[in-house]
């Protein structure tokens, strides 16, 4: 048998032996693409709220994501989150700050039961914050700030079926905003979500 034929035979043998292992990994849902969506509540840690007679830093939030499960313990996700609006008012002044972010994160999970796992996530976001404010007798303003910074969080996931999973999660976005929209502040999001895997 020539060297090329021996190499080909070895490669075919390795492929035949690896096929059951790959099939088992796919059957367990260890690898593959998935999508998801979440709803929850955001809270902006805005220090300047003390200067207003009314200031609401909590808002409804939602997110969408797409990800790839590299193996049972690691995944990468690309997502978008809408944080809602921080609203404020004082005599003669009212306004809101609306913020949203696109993110790329890595996710490390630890399955400690057949259908249950906990995970942590770490990555970067690119956010846009827009201030809409008006004052009696003056023209309204709508400046924007865009910035990139760190995001991290943790959560738990329960796999209802082979395809579907439910998540509960907390995530922080560091230093959203800028000088044109009242300064930088952290945003925390608590959410529940649904994950759908493609097999």
Buried (B, 14 or more C-beta within 10 A) or exposed (E): EEEEEEEEEEEEEEEEEEEEEEEEBEEEBBBBEBBBBBEBBBBBEBEEBEEBEEBBBEBEBBBBBEBEBBEBBEBBBBBBBBBBBBBBBEEEBBBBBBBBBBBEBEBEBEBEEEEEBEBBBEBBBEBBBBBBBBEEEEEEEEBEBEBEBEBBBBBEBEBEEEEBBEBBBEBBBBBBBBEBBBBBBBBBBBBEBBBEBEE
